[in-house]
């Protein structure tokens, strides 16, 4: 129990996935991968403003505070909506 009390911490995880099957089908896998990395680059800045503790492979983010995780999700949605308008 001492180990759990010392090292166990409540955190919030946010994981997402970009789906580019249609793009990969029409334009090839390389285009899908390029678009995925472009999307991750677009949202990275807003995520970093939300105080993440850990980032794994671009699509899994860990936050100490669940409010930060929600803020990151809202910012991500706004960022992608703005991009899709253009």
C-alpha positions in Angstrom: 0.0 0.0 0.0 2.9 2.4 0.6 4.0 2.1 -3.0 0.5 2.9 -4.3 0.2 5.9 -2.0 3.6 7.2 -3.1 3.3 6.6 -6.8 -0.3 6.3 -7.7 -1.7 9.5 -9.3 -5.0 10.4 -10.8 -4.6 11.7 -14.3 -6.8 12.1 -17.4 -6.0 10.6 -20.7 -7.2 11.8 -24.1 -6.7 9.6 -27.2 -7.9 10.3 -30.7 -7.5 9.0 -34.2 -7.6 10.6 -37.5 -9.3 8.6 -40.2 -8.0 9.0 -43.7 -9.2 5.7 -45.3 -10.9 7.5 -48.1 -7.9 9.7 -48.9 -5.5 6.7 -48.7 -7.9 4.8 -51.0 -8.0 7.5 -53.6 -4.5 9.1 -53.3 -2.4 6.3 -51.6 -1.1 5.6 -48.2 1.7 8.2 -48.3 -0.9 11.0 -48.8 -2.8 9.7 -45.7 0.3 9.6 -43.6 1.4 13.1 -44.7 -2.1 14.4 -43.8 -2.1 12.7 -40.4 1.3 14.4 -39.5 0.1 17.7 -40.8 -3.0 17.4 -38.6 -0.9 16.5 -35.5 1.3 19.5 -36.2 -1.7 21.8 -36.4 -3.1 20.7 -33.0 0.2 20.3 -31.2 0.4 24.0 -30.3 -3.1 24.1 -28.7 -2.4 20.9 -26.8 0.9 22.2 -25.4 -1.0 25.3 -24.0 -3.2 22.9 -22.1 -0.4 21.6 -19.8 -0.1 18.0 -20.9 2.1 15.8 -18.7 3.0 13.1 -21.3 2.5 12.7 -25.0 2.7 9.3 -26.7 2.9 9.0 -30.5 0.9 12.2 -31.1 -2.5 10.8 -30.5 -2.4 9.9 -26.8 -2.0 12.7 -24.3 -2.0 12.5 -20.5 -3.0 15.5 -18.3 -2.8 15.9 -14.5 -6.1 17.9 -14.5 -9.2 16.7 -16.4 -10.1 20.4 -17.0 -6.9 20.7 -19.0 -7.8 17.6 -21.1 -11.3 19.1 -21.8 -9.7 22.4 -22.8 -7.3 20.6 -25.1 -10.2 18.8 -26.8 -12.2 22.0 -27.3 -9.1 23.7 -28.7 -8.4 20.8 -31.0 -12.0 20.9 -32.3 -11.8 24.7 -32.9 -8.4 24.3 -34.7 -9.7 21.6 -37.0 -13.0 23.5 -37.7 -11.0 26.6 -38.7 -8.8 24.6 -41.0 -11.8 22.9 -42.6 -13.4 26.3 -43.3 -10.5 27.2 -45.5 
